[in-house]
Amino acid sequence: MEVYLDNSATTRVFPEVQELIKETMDVAYGNPSSLHHKGVEAEGYIKKAKTQIAKCLKVQEKEIIFTSGGTESNNMAIIGTAMANRRAGMHIITSSIEHPSVIQPMKYLEELGFRVTYLPVHSDGMICMEALEEALDEETILVSLMYVNNEIGTIQPIEEAAAKIKKKNPAIIFHVDAIQAFGKMTIRPKKQGIDLLSVSGHKIHGPKGIGFLYANEKVKIKPILLGGGQQSGMRSGTDNVPGIAGMGLAAEMVYAHLETERSRLYELRQAFIKGMQELEGVTVNGGSPETSAPHIVSVSFEGVRSEVLLHALEEQEIYVSAGSACSSNKPAISATLKSIGIKKELLESTIRFSFGAYTTMEDIRAAQNAIKTLLPMLRRYWRKK
């Protein structure tokens, strides 16, 4: 039996989305920038997807910019906004536990002369709000924070952060990486004080290679991709019609059952954590259930390297992750785990389990039983070494 518990890395595409993607390739294969019927036909799928996504967020359709995925959305939000607003100031704020697609653009901007403040976090992964208040100054033009941490699942106090930011200066732009939150949380950017919001299609049972950036119409962004002027000049390049259509439908589907599915995922999470807490030398990282996303659990196993446990589970067709999929192929210690202060000996002994629409309680039990059986054997091997 295959047990897939790596849904924060990517998700299995809904069958309905697969069918729609095939339809766009078979029927609406025209270039949406073309003026003839086939182009107009393809453009219709894009317009529908914009409507579907805008409805989920309660925003205007013109405020949705399609991208190649979460990384491009984050890069556009951070670099594009910084470059467009640099005359107002050269200071940007983010946190120490952001995704590489946020951290690396920040490093790039530092090379260009921008000053970046990296906020510390508490042991549960929550950003230090006092540090945010202290960091805000007259030069601050942008704050970028993730909604849900992709490794430990901590939900950040986005509305509280937005209130502090806008109180200091309403002109400061607030960007939120919602790649792990969209489809799991009820997100209303205009009510929550969010100016920019990044989302990726393949995290919500949609296709890979597609994402979007919600950009409040009042925010100035300098395009980072130049060319044919598609999407009102904000993101040049031929529109990915199959990806856009598929993501639009996936978004509509996950939001149609958001509350019910979120409750189901929390039940799975609670059951999984309970099983882990019964094992010796096992620590669940992150905060309380109230401050954690329903689909992510980070667990540290004393006396076992994460890579060894990962492959031992893989042999039983149980698929998990040793951390962020974007960096899991590079042997580096997680900045998030270091930032929350977990014990040094556990930094290389942590596994991320993440759930999705196809995860069942049977999957949870299978993973628990496998871990319970494997841990003693793997620990004996560790001691012998």
N, C-alpha and C positions, 0 to 999 in steps of 0.2 A: 504494500500500500504506500503510495507516494504522499508525503506530508510536506507541504510547502509553507514554511513559516518565515519567509523573507519578503513580505509584501511591502516593506518600506523601501526595498531596493527596486522592485518593479512588481506589477500585478498581472494576473492572467486577464486577457481582454474579454469583455462580455461578448457572448455569441451575437447579440443584436448589433453590437458595434462592428464586429467582424463582417457581418452581412452588409452593413451600410458602407463600410470601406470598400468592399468588393463592388458594390453598386456604383460608387463614384469612379472606380477604375474601369468598369465595364461600360458605363453609360455617360457619366458626367466627366469625361476625360479631357475636356477642353481647357485651355489656359484661361483662367478667370479674368485676365486683363484683355482678352480678345473681345472685339465688338460683335462678332457673329453669334449665332444662336448657341453653339456649343460652349462659347465663353460665358454667355449670360446664364446658361444652365449650370455651369460649374460655380459661378458667382452666387447662385441661389443657395447652394449648400453652405457657403461661407456666411451669408446673411442669416441663415437659420441658426447656425452654430453661435453666432454673436448674440442672437436673441435668446437662445437657451442659456448661455453663460451669464448674460446680463440679468436675466430673470433670477438666476440662483443668487446673485450678489446684490440685486436691487440697485443696479447702476445703469448708466446709459450705454447703448450698444457702441456708440462712437468712442467710448472709453476703454474698449477691449482691443489690445494689440496682440496679434498672433506671432509667436516666436518658434524657435526650434526646440524649446524645452525650458526647464527650470533654470539651467545655467545661463542661457541667453537672456532670459527674463531678468535674472538678478544682475547680470552685467549691464544690461540696458538701463535698469533702474538706478544703479549705483554710479556707473561711469557717465551715462548720458545725463543724469541729473546734476552730478558734480560739475561737469564741463559746461552745462547750460547756466549754472547759477554761481560760478566761481567769483564773479564780481561782487556778490553779496557776502562772501566769506569763503574761507578755505579749511573749515573744520567739519569733520564728520565723526559720528559716534556709532559704534556697533558693540557687539559683545564678544567675549573670549570663546564662545562655544558655537559660533556660526558655522555654516556649511562652507567647504572650500570655495564654492562659487560665489560666496560673499567675501570671504577672507582674502582671496587672491586679487579680486578687483580693488580691495582696500589697499593692499600692498602696492599695487600698480599706481594708485592715486598718490600714495606716499612718495613714490619715486618722482611724481610730477610736482611735488611741493605741498600737497595737502597734508593737514595734520589730522591723524586718526586716533581717537580714544577707544580703547578696548575695555568695555565694562567687565568687572569681575562678577562671578555668580556665587550663590550660596551652595551648600552641599547637596541640595535637591535640584540644582540646575537652574534655579530662579535667578534672574538678573537682580543686582543690587539697585533698588530704586533710588536710594540715597546717592549712590555713585552717579546715576543718570542725572539727577538734579544738579549735582555739583559740576558735572562735565559740560552741561549746557552753558553756552556763552554767546556773546554778540556775533562771533564769527561762525557759529554753527549753522550749516545750511541743510544738513541731511542726517537723519537717524535711521539706521537699518537694523531691525531685530527679527529673528525668526519666531513664528507663532508657536510651532511645536518643534522641539528638538528632535532631530532625525536619529539620534543614537539612544537617548534615554527617555524620550517621550514627554519631557516637561512642557507644560502649557504656560507660556509667558503671559503676564498681566498686560496685554496689549492695550486695552482701553485706559488703564491707569497710566501707562507710559505715554499714550497719546495725549492725555489730559495735561500731564506735566510738560510735555514738549510744546504744546500749543499755548499753554499758560506763559511759558518763557517767551515764545515768539510764534505767533500764528503762521508766519512765513516759513518756518522750518518744515521741511518735507519729511514725512514719515513713511518709510518703506518697510513692508512686512513680507518676509519670505514665508509664504503659506503653503509650501509644497507638500508638507506632511499634514497640514491642517484642513485644506480644502477637501470637502467630501466627508470630513469627520466632525467638523465644527460648523455652527451657524455663523457665517461671516457676513457682516454688513458694513463694508468699508466707510460709507458716508456717515453712518451712525457712530462708528467706532473711531473715527478720526484718522483713518488710514488713507494716505494719498496714493501710494503705489502698492500693488499686491502681485507677487509672483506665484504662478501655478504651473504644474507639469502634468501632461495628459496620462503618462504611463503609471502614475501613482494612484489613479482612480479607475482602473480597469479600462483605460483607453489605450491608444497606440503610443509607441515610443516616437521620439523625434518631433514632438509637438508640445507647445505650451502656450501660455499667454501672460501678458502683463496688463493688469488693470491700472490705468493711469488717469487720475482725476483730470478733467479737462483744463483745470487752472494751472496744472503743473507744467513747468518748462523742462523739456528733455531734448538733448541733442542726439540725433540718431547716431548709432554706432555702426550701422550697415548702410552703405550708400550704393545707389545703382539706379534701378528703373523707377523708383519713387512709389512703389506699391504701399498700401495702407497709409495714404495721405503723406507719404514721404517719411513716415516714422520707422518703417522696417522694409527696406527694399529686398527684392527677391520674389520669384514666382511663388504664389501662395500654395501651400501644401494642402490641397483640397481634401484628399482622403483623411489626412491626419486631423485637420480642422473639423471636418464633419464627424469623425469618430469621437474626438474629444468633446464636442458639443453634446452628442448623445450620451456619452458616459457621464458627463456632468449632470445632465438632466436626470439620468437614472439614479445616480447616487444621492442626489438631493431629494428625489421623490420619496425615498425611504430613509432619510438621514436619521431621524430620531429612533426609529425601530432598530436600524442597523447599529447605531452607536450603542444602544442598550445591550444588544446581543454581543458586540465586541467587548464591552466592559465585563460581561458575564464570563466570556472566554478568558479575558485577562485575569480576572479575580481567581478563577479556577486554576489557571496556570501558575500564578504567583503562590497560591496556597500550597500547591504540590512542590514548588521549589523551596519554600520555607520549611518544609518537613525534612529536607535533606541537610546533612551535616556539611559545614564549610561552604555554604552557598549564600550569597548576598544579592538581594534585589536592589538595583540602583535607582535613584530618582526620588520623586516626592510621593505624596499621598495620592490615593485614587482621585481625589477632587482636583488635584493639580497636574494630573497625568493624562495623556491622550489614551484612548481606548485600545489602540492597536499596537503599541510598542512596549516591550519589556526588555530591560537590560539586566543581565544576570552575570555575576562573577563567581567563578568556581575555583576555590583554593586547591592548589596542587595539580592543576591541569592547564596546559597552554590552550588558548582558545582555538588555535589552528588545528591542534590534535583532536579536540572534541568535535569541532566542526566536521572534519573528515570522517571521524568515527560515526557521527550521525548520518553523514552522507552515504556511508556504506549500507545504512538501513533505510535509504531513500527518504531521509528527513533533512530538509534543506533550510539552513539558518545562515546568519551572517556574523562575522567577527567585528563588525562596525559599519561605517558608512560604505556603501557599495562603490562610491566614487573614489575611495582611497583604499579599499580593502586589498587591492592587488599590490599595494606598496607597503612594505614592512615598517610602519611608523606608529608610534604611540599616539593614541587618541588625545587630542587637545581637550576635548570635552571631558573625558574621564580624569585627566590631570586637573582640569579646572574645578571639578567638584570635589577633588581631594580624596579619591579612593586610595586605599593602601597600595604602595608601590608594587608589592608582589601580585596584585590583582590586575594591574594595568594590561598585562598580556594574557589574562585569563578570563576575559569578558566576552559574552556572546549576546547578540541582539536577536530577539524573537519578535516577529511582527506579523500581524494577522490581517486578513482581508475578507472580501465577500464570500469566498469559497472555503474559508477556514471553519472547521466543525469541532464540536467538543470531542469527537473521536480522534481528531488530529492532536488535540491538546493532550489527551490521555496517552496516545502513542508516544509523543515526545517525552512526556513525564516518565513513562515506564522505561524508555530507552536510556534516558539520562540516569535514572536510578540504577540501572544495570551497568552502564558504562563507567560511571565515576569511580567506583572502587577499583576496577581493573586498570583504568588509566592512571590513577593515583599510585598504584603499586609500581607501575612502569616508571613513573616520574621519580619515585624514591630510589629505585634501582639505579637510575642514571646518576 
